[in-house]
Amino acid sequence: MGLFSEMSRPNALVVGASRGIGLGFVKQLLARPDFGLVFAGCRSIEAATDLLALQQDYGDRLHLIPLDTTDETQLEEAAAKITGITANLHLIMNCVGWLHDADYQPEKALRQINSEQLLRYFQVNSISAALLAKHFMGLLKHSEPSLFASISAKVGSIGDNELGGWYGYRASKVALNMLMKTSAIEYSRRCPNAILVSLHPGTTDTGLSMPFQKGVPPEKLFTVERSVGQLLGVLDGLTPADSGGFFSWDGSRLPW
Ligand SMILES: NC(=O)c1ccc[n+]([C@@H]2O[C@H](COP(=O)([O-])OP(=O)(O)OC[C@H]3O[C@@H](n4cnc5c(N)ncnc54)[C@H](OP(=O)(O)O)[C@@H]3O)[C@@H](O)[C@H]2O)c1
């Protein structure tokens, strides 16, 4: 009997839901009859064709919410929109992340660093989580257990960093972990039934990892379905004493 069984038909918000791991969470939560409403936050609803297709199947159980987590006005509007539909969220799954795009590859050396891209890493990968914690505390505050999880990455472990490189991504995940840990301490006072954690999904077959999959042995490259299943298992096994922690896909604690 895990944490989810202590919640009555939990309602979930998945942020960064358009593709990759976030989309995988939306699919698995909708497929579970023990879950209630699923809110899927994404930057462009029109472009989120997979979410739009799911809405055909799941109707009013799935609500698509416009949400760019770097825009505080959109965060406020999203919280207000969800509050108009339900007073309680039991799970917020922050799957927002950025590593590379057509114009930018993660830095291998100091000479490749520039402040504009560093700021972008922090804005998307770190600050988003703090703003979610700020704007959604009210929805997580109720008499049942609730969870706010952000997907971090093992490369954001300072203790585990033996390879170097990826300056901006690594540092932004370190900052994410600190913002989650610090939010967990404030939540323990102001929203005591909530558990906040950072999660490492393992290398997962998405657009984010695609250019870096070559050296990964097949058994260490997870499908999205497997990653999401594993992370839901980790979340289900959490207790209040785990709040503020940094957990890997197998439930083990990662070094800071
Ligand atoms: N895949 C892996 O191997 C791996 C390993 C370790 C950690 N992670 C972490 O896992 C999380 C999910 O990654 P993924 O592999 O699923 O990546 P992905 O397929 O590239 O998906 C990234 C998601 O983040 C969204 N996003 C980016 N910027 C956003 C913003 N400002 N506001 C709202 N949404 C935004 C994207 O939305 P758009 O469609 O609008 O761009 C997309 O839904 C990330 O935090 C990543 O760092 C992944």
The ligand as an SDF file (V2000), in Angstrom:
LIG
                    3D

 48 52  0  0  0  0  0  0  0  0999 V2000
   15.6640   12.0910  -21.3830 N   0  0  0  0  0  0  0  0  0  0  0  0
   16.6300   11.8660  -20.5260 C   0  0  0  0  0  0  0  0  0  0  0  0
   17.5030   10.9810  -20.7370 O   0  0  0  0  0  0  0  0  0  0  0  0
   16.7190   12.6580  -19.2600 C   0  0  0  0  0  0  0  0  0  0  0  0
   17.7370   12.3080  -18.3400 C   0  0  0  0  0  0  0  0  0  0  0  0
   17.8290   13.0300  -17.1600 C   0  0  0  0  0  0  0  0  0  0  0  0
   16.9370   14.0500  -16.8920 C   0  0  0  0  0  0  0  0  0  0  0  0
   15.9660   14.3860  -17.8160 N   0  0  0  0  0  0  0  0  0  0  0  0
   15.0590   15.4790  -17.4860 C   0  0  0  0  0  0  0  0  0  0  0  0
   13.7300   15.0260  -17.6390 O   0  0  0  0  0  0  0  0  0  0  0  0
   12.8780   16.1350  -17.9530 C   0  0  0  0  0  0  0  0  0  0  0  0
   12.0480   15.7960  -19.1840 C   0  0  0  0  0  0  0  0  0  0  0  0
   12.9490   15.6220  -20.2680 O   0  0  0  0  0  0  0  0  0  0  0  0
   12.5720   14.8980  -21.6310 P   0  0  0  0  0  0  0  0  0  0  0  0
   13.6440   13.9250  -21.8750 O   0  0  0  0  0  0  0  0  0  0  0  0
   11.1510   14.4850  -21.5960 O   0  0  0  0  0  0  0  0  0  0  0  0
   12.7920   16.1270  -22.6370 O   0  0  0  0  0  0  0  0  0  0  0  0
   11.9750   16.6160  -23.9240 P   0  0  0  0  0  0  0  0  0  0  0  0
   11.3700   15.4770  -24.6530 O   0  0  0  0  0  0  0  0  0  0  0  0
   12.9000   17.5500  -24.6260 O   0  0  0  0  0  0  0  0  0  0  0  0
   10.7720   17.4590  -23.2530 O   0  0  0  0  0  0  0  0  0  0  0  0
   11.0340   18.6620  -22.6070 C   0  0  0  0  0  0  0  0  0  0  0  0
    9.7040   19.2590  -22.2220 C   0  0  0  0  0  0  0  0  0  0  0  0
    9.9560   20.5120  -21.5550 O   0  0  0  0  0  0  0  0  0  0  0  0
    9.0470   21.4630  -22.1060 C   0  0  0  0  0  0  0  0  0  0  0  0
    9.5250   22.8250  -21.9130 N   0  0  0  0  0  0  0  0  0  0  0  0
   10.7160   23.3520  -22.2680 C   0  0  0  0  0  0  0  0  0  0  0  0
   10.7640   24.6490  -21.9200 N   0  0  0  0  0  0  0  0  0  0  0  0
    9.5710   24.9400  -21.3320 C   0  0  0  0  0  0  0  0  0  0  0  0
    8.9940   26.0880  -20.7540 C   0  0  0  0  0  0  0  0  0  0  0  0
    9.6520   27.2500  -20.6960 N   0  0  0  0  0  0  0  0  0  0  0  0
    7.7460   26.0120  -20.2320 N   0  0  0  0  0  0  0  0  0  0  0  0
    7.0450   24.8610  -20.2710 C   0  0  0  0  0  0  0  0  0  0  0  0
    7.5300   23.7310  -20.8200 N   0  0  0  0  0  0  0  0  0  0  0  0
    8.7730   23.7750  -21.3300 C   0  0  0  0  0  0  0  0  0  0  0  0
    8.9560   21.0800  -23.5680 C   0  0  0  0  0  0  0  0  0  0  0  0
    7.8490   21.7130  -24.1480 O   0  0  0  0  0  0  0  0  0  0  0  0
    7.8210   22.1860  -25.7130 P   0  0  0  0  0  0  0  0  0  0  0  0
    7.2610   21.0120  -26.4750 O   0  0  0  0  0  0  0  0  0  0  0  0
    6.9130   23.3650  -25.7040 O   0  0  0  0  0  0  0  0  0  0  0  0
    9.2180   22.5360  -26.1040 O   0  0  0  0  0  0  0  0  0  0  0  0
    8.8170   19.5700  -23.4390 C   0  0  0  0  0  0  0  0  0  0  0  0
    7.4830   19.2300  -23.1160 O   0  0  0  0  0  0  0  0  0  0  0  0
   13.8110   17.3410  -18.1370 C   0  0  0  0  0  0  0  0  0  0  0  0
   13.8630   18.0780  -16.9500 O   0  0  0  0  0  0  0  0  0  0  0  0
   15.1600   16.6920  -18.3850 C   0  0  0  0  0  0  0  0  0  0  0  0
   16.2280   17.5500  -18.0100 O   0  0  0  0  0  0  0  0  0  0  0  0
   15.8390   13.6960  -18.9840 C   0  0  0  0  0  0  0  0  0  0  0  0
  1  2  1  0
  2  3  2  0
  2  4  1  0
  4  5  1  0
  4 48  2  0
  5  6  2  0
  6  7  1  0
  7  8  2  0
  8  9  1  0
  8 48  1  0
  9 10  1  0
  9 46  1  0
 10 11  1  0
 11 12  1  0
 11 44  1  0
 12 13  1  0
 13 14  1  0
 14 15  2  0
 14 16  1  0
 14 17  1  0
 17 18  1  0
 18 19  2  0
 18 20  1  0
 18 21  1  0
 21 22  1  0
 22 23  1  0
 23 24  1  0
 23 42  1  0
 24 25  1  0
 25 26  1  0
 25 36  1  0
 26 27  1  0
 26 35  1  0
 27 28  2  0
 28 29  1  0
 29 30  1  0
 29 35  2  0
 30 31  1  0
 30 32  2  0
 32 33  1  0
 33 34  2  0
 34 35  1  0
 36 37  1  0
 36 42  1  0
 37 38  1  0
 38 39  2  0
 38 40  1  0
 38 41  1  0
 42 43  1  0
 44 45  1  0
 44 46  1  0
 46 47  1  0
M  CHG  2   8   1  16  -1
M  END
$$$$
